[in-house]
Amino acid sequence: MIHFAETHSKKIFTTGAFLQPMKVKDVNGNDFWIWAVETFEDSSYYDGNEYNPLIVAGSLEELLSP
């Protein structure tokens, strides 16, 4: 399991999304940085259908729900 620790204010743009550095902790308490989607800019697709994704959800099923 990974635990959220903090974000950095710097952001970059990739095709269709803004990414923001996020510091997280693993189960052993080690810190590391990942790129996380901060906002979506363009259309997203899931199983070939246009989809408006949630950025945060309480479960994988909720995150993937259309």
C-alpha positions, 0 to 999 in steps of 0.5 A: 500500500502507498500513502500520500505524503505531499504534492509539489506546486510544479505542474507539467502538461502532457497530452490531455492532462496536467501532471503534478509531482506527488510524494508518497510513502510505501508500507516501509515508510520510504518516501518516493515521488511519482507523477499524478494527474492533477486535472484532465484537459481533453476527452478521455476514453474507456473501452472505446467510449468517451468518458469523464474520469474521476481523479479520486475515488474510494474504490477501483470500481468507482474510479472506472465507473462511466 
